Amino acid sequence: MAVADADARFQQAVALVDAGRLTDADAICRELLGALPDAPPVLFLRGLIAARQGESPRALALIAQAATLAPDNASFQATLGAFLADSGDTAKAMAALERAIALNPADHASRRQLAQQYAAAGRMSDAASLFWQILRDDASRAGDWLKLGQALEALLDMPGALDAYGQAVARGPEDIGARNRLGACQLKQGLLGDCIASFEASLALQPGDNPASVGLFAAKQMTCDWDGFDSLEK
């Protein structure tokens, strides 16, 4: 098959994927691989098709094959890392994501994914370092501050964790998880007034099924604040 013809057929397969015609797109990919059995972009596209069809193991195998054949393709490495992370293979996920970042240092999505894998592996210092790198470039995302706070808290850097959680709340004032993390950290540090304010703000946003009620209950006991205590106890 001529290169121009192969490229045209590949673009047709991409268009079919965009249109949701996955079976037809996969048929073209199989045709192309019959003529070009080691074509990384075609293998990669087949992997994406398999993923959208719910065939995760086959998707991972195809994407891994593409990444092996094209080790300097940052997108392939990043996608492989994400799939490996989803599969629970932390060690291989970290290796692929580290490779992706080395190839494309501006890939903050892979940095976030790698930081989460570091945290899962107990490498909290490495996780915190990566989140600091991300936040130096873009400090607007509440989720990045929240994850940094969790890493710093695990490292017993409580002042740093408090600041990070506060930054998360400032950027995501309706984020219940960030408010509860901040409140729990304040409780650990004995900042009971601030803790009560954080948990009360959380409960105002989500009155039911909110872990903040447990933290608020404890803080009110410690401060002998009995206002509304009976309903909170229930």
C-alpha positions as CSV (number, residue, x, y, z in Angstrom):
1,M,0.0,0.0,0.0
2,A,1.4,3.4,-1.0
3,V,2.2,5.8,1.8
4,A,-0.3,8.4,0.5
5,D,-3.1,5.8,0.3
6,A,-2.2,4.5,3.8
7,D,-2.4,8.0,5.3
8,A,-5.7,8.7,3.6
9,R,-7.2,5.5,5.0
10,F,-5.8,6.3,8.4
11,Q,-7.4,9.7,8.4
12,Q,-10.7,8.0,7.4
13,A,-10.4,5.7,10.4
14,V,-9.8,8.7,12.7
15,A,-12.9,10.4,11.2
16,L,-14.9,7.2,11.8
17,V,-13.8,7.1,15.4
18,D,-14.9,10.7,15.9
19,A,-18.3,9.8,14.4
20,G,-18.6,6.9,16.8
21,R,-18.3,4.2,14.1
22,L,-15.8,2.2,16.0
23,T,-16.3,-1.2,14.3
24,D,-15.8,0.4,10.8
25,A,-12.7,2.3,12.1
26,D,-11.2,-0.8,13.5
27,A,-11.8,-2.7,10.2
28,I,-9.7,0.0,8.4
29,C,-7.0,-0.3,11.1
30,R,-6.8,-4.1,10.6
31,E,-6.5,-3.5,6.9
32,L,-3.7,-1.1,7.4
33,L,-1.8,-3.4,9.8
34,G,-2.1,-6.1,7.2
35,A,0.1,-4.0,4.9
36,L,2.1,-2.2,7.7
37,P,2.1,-4.5,10.7
38,D,4.3,-2.4,12.9
39,A,2.7,1.0,12.3
40,P,2.6,2.7,15.8
41,P,-0.1,5.3,15.0
42,V,-2.4,2.5,13.7
43,L,-1.8,0.3,16.7
44,F,-2.3,3.3,19.0
45,L,-5.6,4.1,17.3
46,R,-6.8,0.5,17.6
47,G,-6.0,0.7,21.3
48,L,-8.1,3.8,21.7
49,I,-10.9,2.1,19.8
50,A,-10.7,-1.0,22.1
51,A,-10.8,1.3,25.2
52,R,-14.0,2.9,23.9
53,Q,-15.4,-0.5,23.3
54,G,-14.8,-1.4,26.9
55,E,-12.0,-3.9,26.1
56,S,-9.4,-2.5,28.6
57,P,-6.8,-5.4,28.5
58,R,-6.7,-5.4,24.7
59,A,-6.5,-1.6,24.7
60,L,-3.6,-1.6,27.1
61,A,-1.7,-4.3,25.0
62,L,-2.1,-2.3,21.8
63,I,-1.1,1.0,23.3
64,A,1.9,-0.7,25.0
65,Q,2.9,-2.1,21.6
66,A,2.7,1.3,20.0
67,A,4.7,2.9,22.8
68,T,7.4,0.3,22.5
69,L,7.7,0.8,18.7
70,A,7.7,4.6,19.1
71,P,9.5,5.2,22.4
72,D,10.1,8.9,21.7
73,N,6.4,9.7,21.2
74,A,5.3,11.6,24.3
75,S,1.6,11.2,23.7
76,F,1.9,7.4,23.4
77,Q,4.0,7.2,26.6
78,A,1.5,9.5,28.5
79,T,-1.5,7.5,27.4
80,L,0.3,4.2,28.2
81,G,1.0,5.6,31.7
82,A,-2.6,6.6,32.2
83,F,-3.8,3.1,31.2
84,L,-1.3,1.4,33.4
85,A,-2.3,3.6,36.3
86,D,-5.9,2.6,35.7
87,S,-4.9,-1.1,35.6
88,G,-3.2,-0.8,39.0
89,D,0.3,-1.4,37.7
90,T,1.9,1.5,39.6
91,A,5.6,0.7,38.9
92,K,5.1,0.5,35.1
93,A,2.8,3.5,35.1
94,M,5.4,5.6,36.9
95,A,8.1,4.6,34.3
96,A,5.8,5.4,31.4
97,L,4.8,8.8,32.8
98,E,8.3,9.7,33.7
99,R,9.3,9.0,30.1
100,A,6.4,11.1,28.9
101,I,7.4,14.1,31.0
102,A,11.0,13.8,30.0
103,L,9.8,14.0,26.3
104,N,7.3,16.8,27.0
105,P,8.0,18.7,30.2
106,A,4.9,20.9,29.7
107,D,2.6,17.9,30.1
108,H,1.0,18.8,33.4
109,A,-1.7,16.1,33.0
110,S,1.1,13.5,33.1
111,R,2.7,15.3,36.0
112,R,-0.6,15.1,38.0
113,Q,-1.0,11.4,37.1
114,L,2.6,10.7,38.1
115,A,2.3,12.6,41.4
116,Q,-0.7,10.5,42.2
117,Q,1.2,7.3,41.4
118,Y,4.0,8.5,43.6
119,A,1.6,9.1,46.4
120,A,0.1,5.6,45.9
121,A,3.6,4.1,46.2
122,G,4.3,6.1,49.4
123,R,6.7,8.5,47.7
124,M,5.1,11.6,49.2
125,S,8.2,13.8,48.9
126,D,8.3,13.1,45.1
127,A,4.5,13.7,44.9
128,A,4.8,17.0,46.7
129,S,7.7,18.1,44.5
130,L,5.7,17.4,41.3
131,F,2.7,19.3,42.6
132,W,4.9,22.3,43.5
133,Q,6.2,22.2,39.9
134,I,2.7,22.2,38.5
135,L,1.5,25.0,40.8
136,R,4.5,27.2,39.9
137,D,3.2,27.3,36.3
138,D,-0.5,27.4,37.2
139,A,-1.8,28.0,40.7
140,S,-5.4,28.2,39.8
141,R,-6.6,24.6,40.3
142,A,-8.1,23.7,43.6
143,G,-7.4,20.0,43.1
144,D,-3.7,20.5,42.7
145,W,-3.5,22.4,46.0
146,L,-5.6,19.7,47.7
147,K,-3.3,16.9,46.5
148,L,-0.3,19.0,47.6
149,G,-1.8,19.4,51.0
150,Q,-2.4,15.6,51.3
151,A,1.2,14.9,50.4
152,L,2.5,17.5,52.9
153,E,0.3,16.3,55.6
154,A,1.6,12.7,55.1
155,L,5.1,14.2,55.4
156,L,4.0,15.8,58.7
157,D,4.5,19.3,57.3
158,M,1.3,20.6,59.0
159,P,1.9,24.3,58.4
160,G,2.5,23.6,54.7
161,A,-0.6,21.4,54.6
162,L,-2.8,24.0,56.2
163,D,-1.6,26.6,53.7
164,A,-2.2,24.2,50.8
165,Y,-5.7,23.3,52.0
166,G,-6.5,27.0,52.5
167,Q,-5.4,27.7,49.0
168,A,-7.6,24.8,47.7
169,V,-10.6,26.3,49.5
170,A,-9.9,29.8,48.2
171,R,-9.9,28.5,44.7
172,G,-12.7,26.0,45.1
173,P,-15.0,27.4,47.8
174,E,-17.7,24.8,47.1
175,D,-15.3,21.9,47.3
176,I,-16.6,19.9,50.3
177,G,-13.5,17.7,50.3
178,A,-11.1,20.6,50.5
179,R,-13.1,22.2,53.3
180,N,-13.2,19.0,55.3
181,R,-9.4,18.4,54.8
182,L,-8.8,21.9,56.0
183,G,-11.0,21.4,59.0
184,A,-9.5,18.1,59.9
185,C,-6.0,19.6,59.7
186,Q,-7.0,22.5,61.8
187,L,-8.4,20.1,64.4
188,K,-5.1,18.2,64.5
189,Q,-3.3,21.5,65.1
190,G,-5.7,22.6,67.9
191,L,-7.0,25.5,65.8
192,L,-10.5,24.8,67.1
193,G,-12.2,28.1,66.2
194,D,-10.9,27.9,62.6
195,C,-11.8,24.2,62.6
196,I,-15.4,24.8,63.6
197,A,-15.7,27.6,61.0
198,S,-14.4,25.2,58.3
199,F,-16.7,22.4,59.2
200,E,-19.8,24.7,59.6
201,A,-19.1,26.1,56.1
202,S,-18.9,22.6,54.7
203,L,-22.1,21.6,56.3
204,A,-23.8,24.7,55.0
205,L,-22.9,23.5,51.5
206,Q,-23.9,19.9,52.1
207,P,-26.0,19.4,55.3
208,G,-26.6,15.6,54.9
209,D,-24.1,12.7,54.6
210,N,-21.1,15.0,55.3
211,P,-18.1,13.8,57.3
212,A,-17.8,17.4,58.6
213,S,-20.5,16.6,61.1
214,V,-18.1,14.2,62.9
215,G,-15.3,16.7,63.0
216,L,-17.6,19.5,64.1
217,F,-19.0,17.2,66.9
218,A,-15.4,16.6,68.2
219,A,-14.4,20.3,68.0
220,K,-17.5,21.4,69.8
221,Q,-16.9,18.9,72.6
222,M,-13.3,20.1,73.0
223,T,-14.4,23.8,73.2
224,C,-17.5,23.1,75.4
225,D,-19.6,24.7,72.7
226,W,-23.1,23.2,73.2
227,D,-24.9,25.4,70.8
228,G,-26.8,23.0,68.5
229,F,-24.9,20.1,70.0
230,D,-28.0,17.9,70.6
231,S,-29.0,17.9,66.9
232,L,-25.4,17.5,65.8
233,E,-25.1,14.5,68.1
234,K,-28.1,12.9,66.5
